[in-house]
Amino acid sequence: MAQSQALCARWKVLPTCPDIEAVQQKKGKKSESPGKMKSSAKNTTGQHCEQCLDGFIGDVVRGVPTFCQPCPCPLPALANFAVSCYRKSGSVHCVCKENYAGPNCERCAPGYYGNPLLIGSTCKKCDCNGNSDPNLIFEDCDEVTGQCRNCLHHTSGFKCERCAPGYYGDARLAKNCTACSCGGRMCDSQTGECLADSCDKCIWDLTDDIRLSVLAIDESKATLLSISTGVAAQRRLNDLNLTTTHLQVQTLMTFWFSHGNEASSKGQLVQKETTEINNRASQLVQQLNNIRDNIEEISSKSKYYAIQQELSPEEIAQKWSVAEEMLKEIKQRKPFTNQRQLADEEENAAEELLQQIEAFHEKYNDTRSLVTDVLEQLSEQDVKLSNLEEALDEALDHVKQTEDINRENTARLQRQEKQHGNIKEQIDEVNNLIFCNLHLLSFLPSDSVHTSCFSLVSFTFCSLFNRNLYGVDSNGLVQRAINASNAYENIAGYIEEANKVALLALNTTNRVKDAAVGIDTQVVYHKGKSEELLIRAMQLQRTAHDSKYTSFLLSNSHITKQNYCCNRIAEARERLEQAQMKTAEAVGATTTVTQATTPMDENVRLWSQNLQDFQHNSEAYDSAVHSAGDAVKKLTEVFPQLLDKLRRVEQKAPANNISSSIQRIRELIAQTRSVASKVQVSMMFEGQSAVEVNPKINVEELKSFTSMSLYIKLHKDNPQLAASPDRFILYLGNKNAKHYIGLAIKNDNLVYIYNLGGQDVEIPLDAKPVSTWPSYFSIIKIERIGRHGKMFLTVPSLSSTAEEKFIKKGEVLGPGSLLNLEPANSVFYVGGVPPDFKLPPSLNLPGFIGCLELATLNDDVISLYNFKHVYNIDTTTSPPCARDKLAFTQSRAVSYFFDGSGYALARNIERRGKFSQVTRFDIEVRTPTDNGLILLMINGSMFFSLEMHNGFLYLRYDFGFSNGPVLLEDSMKKAQINDAKFHEISIIYHNSKKMILVVDRRHIKSVDNERTAMPFTDIYIGGAPAEILHSSSISSHLAGSIGFKGCMKGFQFQKKDFNLLEEPGTLGISYGCPEDSLMSRNAYFNGESFIASSQKVSLFTEFEGGFNFRTLQPSGLLFYYSEGSDVLSISMERGAVVLNASGTKIQSPDRNYNDGKTHFIITSVTPERYELTVDDKKQSKKNPAKDRAGKSPDSIKKFYFGGSPLRTQQANFTGCISNAYFTRLDQEVEVEDFQKYSEKVQASLYGCPVESPPVALLHKKGKNSSKAKGNRNKKVGRDKDKISQPSSSLKKLYQVNLQRDPQCHLPMNPKATEHAYQFGGTANSRQEFDHVPKDFTHFSISLKTHSSHGMIFYVSDQKETNFMALFVAHGRLIFMFNAGHQKIRIKSQEKYNDGLWHNVIFIRGKNIGRLIIDGLRVLEEPFDGNGNTWQVTEPLYIGGVAPGKAVKNIQINSVYSFSGCLSNLQLNGRPLTSASQTFSVTPCFEGPSEAGTYFSSEGGYVVLDESFSLGLKFEVVFEIRPRSSSGILLHGHSVNGEYLNMHMRNGQVTVKLNNGIRDFSTSVTLKQSLCDGRWHRIAVIRDANVVQLDVDSEVNHVVGPLNPKAIDHREPVFIGGVPESLLTSSLTTRNSFIGCIRNFMIDEKPVSFSKAALVSGAVSINTCPAA
C-alpha cells in the first residue's frame, strides 16, 4: 500500500512542465513560441501545462493531465463537433462548428441534416436543387433525413429533383417543369408524352416508394451498426463486472469457511479493506496504463525526432542522458505543499471576489435598465433647453433690434431738434434783416420795396428749404435707394426687404412732398407780411415828403447801403426762382417715385404669394423672375442719377445675414432649374418662334470636344414648308458669328455646320434626304473632336427594334481645332432666333417648322424647358408633339438617369409590400463614378444608408442599437461597381437580426445585429435633399454626401416594382440611360498611375492624335508608345510640352502650361513632318525617317496615357487627361473611352481634383465689426486666398521654396498656401509661443479643415484655472474661457469643417465674450467681470497642446490636435512672432496628396516608440521619394558610442556602423537618379557584423569586425533626421531628409509614425504631397 502511494506521488503533476521537444531541438534554432509549451502533456498547453487545448475540457490544476478530455458535444471523442467548450454553472456549454446547433451540438443547424448523436453521422448541407423558397437564406429540408420541404416550381421528390405529377421537364438544371397537356391523364416526366390509362401511375408510385425505402434502409443500417458497437462495449463491461463480483464472492467464502461465525466482524473489515485496495489497484492500473502510454509516446517521438533530425546513435544516447538528468532533477524536488495552500487561498479569495462581482453586476443590470428612461428624460430636457435657448436668442434679438430702433429714434429726434433750432435762428436772422431795412425801404419806390422784401424773405426760407431738401435726400432717399438696389440684386433672397425699402422710399417722398407744401405755405405767409411791410413803407414815404431836407441827407448817407441791398435783392430773386424750380422738381420726383413703387409693391405681393404656393412649377417661377426683372428695370429708369452715389457709398452699406429661408429659396430655384433641364417634352415651332436655352455649360469642356443629341419631327403638311423647305434648326456659339456649331436643313439634306475661327465646315447628310424621313421622331447626334466633325441620324421603327443609322464625317482644313466660346458672349438658340440677332450666312434661314426635343450636351442632360427666353411660343395653341419613349433601343428598358443633383423618393413603401421575417431591397445600377448615395432611409436618429465609396459598396445602418451603428462594407473588394456596367444589388434583412449584401447574385458579406425590425416608411433613391444629407444626425455616418450619377433600374421592395418617375417626391431624374453620360472621357493620374490599351497601327507611319490635359506640376509623362528602340512620347518638361519622336524633339515655346487650366494638344506624324500643336500654336520639324512610310503594322502595339510601367527618363504624370482621340485602323475617329482600356493602374476615371492656383485677395486694414463691411459681390472668407502679413520664419521658408536641387526632379518644397501651416497626423501636433503679451483681448486666425474635432488655440495659467481656448467639436467652432469659477462657452450653429477657408475673431472683453466668423456671424455671451482677475502664462499653443494639457477644461476629443491648415495668426491685431517650438507642423500643401510621411525642408525627425529597436540582428525596409539628393534617413545611437546611420549623399545611399570595434560601411549608387520624383525601395539587413544594403534590387554588403562582447541595446531610433548632438564627426551628411517616406517596416512589422514617441519639427504624418 505504501509502495503504491509512493508510486502515485512520484507521478504527480509538477508546477513547471519541461518541454522535451524544445530541449531536443537542434542547436541554433529558435522555438516557435519561446516560453510557451507546444504540447507539454496530453491535450494541454500553456507555460505550465495549466490549460486544455481547444476542443478539450478538464481541470488540469486539480487533477492529472489526462483530465483534459474531448468536449462532450454531443459525445466525447466519438462524436465531438465543437470548436471549443467551457464549464458554467455546473454544466458544459459547447461552441459548435458551423453546421451544428444545440447546447451540446446534438442537432444540425438550419439548412443542414443528419443525426450527430449517431456515431459516424455528420451534418450535411440540404440539397433541394434550387427549387426551395428563394426568400430563405438556406434551403429548407428535414433536419434528420434531409428530405426537402415545400418544393416549388412544380417539383417533387426527396431533393425536389423531378417534376411533380402532372408536369414534365428538367427540374434540376433547366428548371422548366411544364404542365402535361393530356386532358388530365399522366405524361412522361421527361418528354411530356401522354401515357395510356393503365397502372403506369401505380408503377411510378411504387418506384418512388422503393427508392424511399432504400434510403430508409441505409439510415437504419447506419443506426444498427452504431447500436451494435454500443452493445459490444456494454457486453464487455458486464463480463468484467461479473468477474469482479465472482472474485469478491470467492474471497468472502474462503474467509467464512476458515474462521467461522466468530470472525464475521473481521471479515467485514477485511471486505472493506479489500474494496479499498481494489479501488486503489484500479487507479494504479489506470495510472500505469497512462504511464505506459506516455512511455510509448515518448519512445515513438524520440524515434521520430531522431529520424527527422538525422541524429547518430551517439547523439541519441547523449539526448537520453540529458532527459534522465532532467527526470532526476524532477524527482529531487520537494512537493509544492505551501504553494498549493497559497493557491487554494487565492482561489477562495477569487471566488469571494467573483461573488462580489456578480452582486455588483446585478446592480449594474438594474441600473442599466434605468439608463434608457434617464436618457429619454435627459433628451426631453435637452429639447426643452434647446427650445428655451432659441426663445432666449429670439428675445435677445428683439431686444437688440429695439435698442437699435431706440438709438435711431433718439438720433432722429436730436437731428430734428437741431433743425428746429436752426430754423428758429434763421427766422430771427430774417426778422433782424427786415427790422434793419425798415428805414431804408421808406426811401425806395413801392414796387422796389415790395420786390426787395419779398425776395429777401423768400431767399432766407428758400435757402432753408434747399438745405432741408438736401438733408432729406442725402440722409433718407439715397440710403433707401442703396438698400433697394441691394435688395433687388438678388431678387430671390431679398424680396421681403425690397418691399420694406419701397414702403420706406414712398414714406420718405411723401415727407419730402409735405415739407415742400409746408415751405410753400410759409412763403405765402411771409409774402403777406412783406406786403404789409410795403404798405407801412409807403406811409412812411408820404411822411417823408414833408421833410425833403431830411430825406436828402438820409439818401446821401445811405447810398452805399442801398446799392448793396439792391445787389442782395437781385441775388435773392434769382435764388427764389431756383428754389421754386427745385420745389417743382421735388414734387415731380415724388410723383414719379409713387408711380414706380406702387406697381413694385403689387409685384412684391404677387411674388410672395407665388413663393408660398410654389410647387416646382417652372412656368410660374419663370414668370415671377421675369416680372422681377421688369421691376428692376423700372427702378433703374427712375433712379439713374443715384447710381454714382450708390457706388461711392456701397462700402458703407451693411451686409445682411443670409437666413436659412433664403438659402432654401435658392435651393428651390436650383432644383427647379435642374427639373427643367430634365423635362423630356418637345416644343412645337411654327417658323416664327424661337427658344434661347440656358444650359449649365462649361465653355472649357466644349473647347476640344462637343457632342449634342436631339429628337426631331417635321410637319411636312405645313404649306410654309413646301414654299420654303430650307430651315434653321439650332445655333450654339458667340454673338459675333465666330466659333459656333449649328444645324439646318438645306437642299433636302440635314446639314451640320461648325466654325472654329476660320472657314465654315458643312457636313450634309445626303444618304437620307429629309423628304424621306418618317412622320415620327428621329434622333440626331452631332459630334466634334478637335477639327474632326461627325453627324449621326437614327430612324427607328415603331413596330420592332430595327433602326436605320446614317453617318457623315468632315473636318476643318485650316489650323483651327478649338471651339473658343466666350462665357459672357455665347448664346444657344433652337428653332429660330430673335429678330435682332444676326446669324452667319450659312445658317441665315427661316425658322424651323415641326417639333424639337433636346437630349444631351456632352455629359449633361438638357431640355428646351430650361430656357432664358422664348419667342412666339404658345403651348396652348401649339401643343408639343407626343414621342414614343420606347422608340429607341436605349430606352426600351425602363431605366432612370441621375445626374448627381436629383433623387427619387418612394413614400409609404409598405403600400407595395410589408416588412416581414425576410425583408428585401433590389436595384440595378450602372455608373463610372467612384462615389454616390444609392439608398437612404431615415427616422429621427435611426437610419439606413447604402453608398458607393471608391467604387465599392458601403452599407451602414442603425435601428436604435445599444452599441451604435453597424457597418457592412465590401472590405475584400469582391464586387467593383463603377465599371459602367449594370450590377444587380440585393439587400436582405433576415429575421430582423442579420443583414446580407448580395451583388450579381453572389454573396458579398453579411453581419449580425440586435434583433430589431426596420423602423422606416420612406426611402430615398440616388440622393436626398441637402438639408437631410448635411443634418447632424446623418452627415457623420455617411461616407460622403454626393448624389448618384449614372443609371438605375429595377428598384424593388419585397419583389414589388416601383416606377420612380411616378412617385410624387421624385425630383431631378429622367427616363433613359444616355451612353454619353456613362463614358469615361476623363482620367486623373497621381504620379504613380497610368492606363494602357492596344491597337494594330504604327504611330510612326501616318498618325494624328490629341487630348486635353490639366496639371500644376512642371514635368511628367503624358503619352508613351514604342516600336522596338523607337519611342514616341509626349511629356511636360519644366512647364513646356515636348514631343519626342525617335530622337526628334519638338518643344512648345511657352513654359506656363502647368497653370491648372485646360490645354489641348494635337500631334501629327506624316512621312514628311512631325507637328505639335498646343492650344492652336503649331510647331513642326522634318521627318528624318521617310523609309517608314507605307509600312503596315505587323502586330498589335500597346500605348500608355499618364505614364508607363517601363523605366523612362520622365516621371509619371500628375493631373488630368481628357477627350483623347487618335486615328485607328479598326474604328472611326472618336473620343477615347478610358473605361474600355485593358490596364488601369491607380487611375481615377471620374472627376479631376486638380485645382486652379489660388488668387490673392487684398485685405484692407480696419476695425473688427459685428457686421460684414464687404462688397456684396464678394464672398468673405470662403476662398483659398493667400493670407497677408507673413511671419519671419514663413518668409524664410518661402525663400527656400524657390530653391531646387539640380539633381532632383521635384522642387525642394511642394506648392503650398503662402504663410499657412498644416497641423495634424499626431495627437499633439502643435506650435508653441513663449512670448505672450500680458494684456491681450482679442485673437484672430484663418482656418480650413475637414475634421470634426481638434484644438486650435489654448492658453492658461500653470494650474489651468484661468484659460482661453478655441476648438472644433462636431464640426462647430467653440470659444471657451473662464470668468472666475464660471466657464463661458460660445458655440457656432453652423459647421465649418467644409474644407474652405474661414476667418475667425474671438474676443474676451471685460464683461463680454465674442466669436465672429467670416464677418457674417457674431455670437456674444456676457458675464460678470467685476472683481475677477484673469492672468495666463506662456506657452501659447496653436493647433494642439502638449500631452496632458487642457484635459481639465476641454472634452477629450477636442484636446487632440487640429487636423487642417491655420494662417494669419494675430494677437491684438499684430502677427505672432516665430514659434519657439514646432511639433509635426508643415506648410499647408495644395493639390492632391497620398499616404506617407513628409519631412519638410525646415527640418524635423520622428523618434520611434520603445517597441522598435535596432539590435544585432534586424531587417529594415521602407520606400522614399526624396526632394533633395542628400539627407539622413535613419539613425540609432547607443550610450557606449556604437551607432548605425543610413543617409543619402549626392544620390548615393550609405549605411555606416560602429559596433564597438571600429566604423565600417557599404554604399549603393543607382544608374538612374534616386531623386527622379519616383518611389524607391530601400532594405537594410544586419546579422551581427554583416550588413547588406538593397536599393531597388541593387545590392551591396560589408563584413565588419566581429565583436564577441556585443550586446543588444534598446536605444531610440530616429527617422528623417537626428539632433546635432548625437551626430559623430565621421558622418559626411548632417542635413535632415527632405521628401516622403512610406511603408516603413522593422522585422516585417509595420511601423506607424502616428504612434511614435516623438515627432519634432516640420514633419507631416500620414499625408504626403503627391508631387
Salt bridges, closest charged atoms under 4 A:
GLU21 OE2 - LYS301 NZ 3.60
GLU106 OE2 - ARG107 NH1 3.74
ASP140 OD1 - ARG149 NH1 3.10
ASP142 OD2 - ARG149 NH2 3.85
GLU161 OE2 - ARG162 NH1 3.89
GLU161 OE2 - ARG211 NH2 3.56
ASP205 OD2 - LYS201 NZ 3.13
ASP208 OD2 - ARG162 NH2 2.62
ASP293 OD1 - ARG292 NE 3.94
GLU297 OE2 - LYS301 NZ 3.31
GLU329 OE2 - ARG333 NH2 3.38
ASP344 OD1 - ARG340 NE 3.41
GLU347 OE2 - ARG62 NH2 2.14
ASP404 OD1 - ARG407 NH2 2.16
GLU408 OE1 - ARG412 NH2 3.76
ASP473 OD2 - LYS645 NZ 3.34
GLU489 OE1 - ARG1272 NE 1.77
GLU602 OE2 - ARG605 NH2 2.25
ASP622 OD1 - ARG673 NH2 3.73
ASP644 OD1 - ARG647 NH1 2.94
GLU650 OE1 - ARG1272 NH1 3.12
GLU667 OE1 - ARG664 NH1 3.46
GLU700 OE2 - LYS703 NZ 3.86
GLU762 OE2 - LYS746 NZ 3.28
ASP766 OD2 - LYS808 NZ 3.67
GLU783 OE1 - LYS781 NZ 3.68
GLU804 OE1 - LYS768 NZ 3.85
GLU811 OE2 - ARG787 NH1 2.47
GLU811 OE1 - HIS788 ND1 3.67
GLU853 OE1 - ARG883 NE 2.92
ASP859 OD1 - ARG1081 NH2 3.05
ASP899 OD2 - LYS678 NZ 2.64
ASP899 OD2 - LYS696 NZ 3.82
ASP922 OD2 - ARG920 NE 3.17
ASP979 OD1 - HIS983 NE2 2.69
GLU984 OE1 - ARG1001 NE 3.88
ASP1000 OD2 - HIS983 ND1 2.85
ASP1008 OD1 - LYS994 NZ 3.47
ASP1018 OD2 - ARG907 NH1 3.41
GLU1027 OE1 - ARG664 NH1 3.76
GLU1063 OE2 - ARG911 NH2 2.66
GLU1075 OE1 - ARG926 NH2 2.99
ASP1076 OD1 - LYS781 NZ 3.04
GLU1104 OE1 - ARG787 NH2 2.67
GLU1104 OE2 - HIS788 NE2 2.91
ASP1126 OD2 - ARG1188 NH2 2.51
ASP1150 OD2 - LYS1177 NZ 2.93
ASP1155 OD1 - HIS1159 NE2 2.85
GLU1171 OE1 - LYS1178 NZ 3.80
ASP1175 OD2 - HIS1159 ND1 2.65
GLU1228 OE1 - LYS809 NZ 2.43
GLU1232 OE1 - ARG1224 NH2 2.75
GLU1239 OE2 - LYS1198 NZ 2.41
GLU1251 OE2 - LYS1280 NZ 2.79
ASP1281 OD2 - HIS1259 NE2 3.20
GLU1314 OE2 - HIS1315 NE2 2.94
GLU1328 OE2 - ARG1326 NE 2.81
GLU1390 OE2 - ARG1417 NE 3.44
ASP1394 OD2 - ARG1278 NH1 3.42
ASP1394 OD1 - HIS1398 NE2 2.90
ASP1414 OD2 - ARG1278 NE 3.76
ASP1414 OD2 - HIS1398 ND1 2.82
GLU1420 OE1 - LYS400 NZ 3.61
GLU1420 OE2 - ARG1410 NE 2.74
GLU1490 OE2 - ARG1521 NH1 2.95
GLU1490 OE1 - ARG1638 NH1 3.76
GLU1519 OE1 - ARG1638 NH2 3.38
ASP1572 OD1 - HIS1576 NE2 2.83
ASP1592 OD2 - HIS1576 ND1 2.49
GLU1620 OE2 - ARG1630 NE 2.96
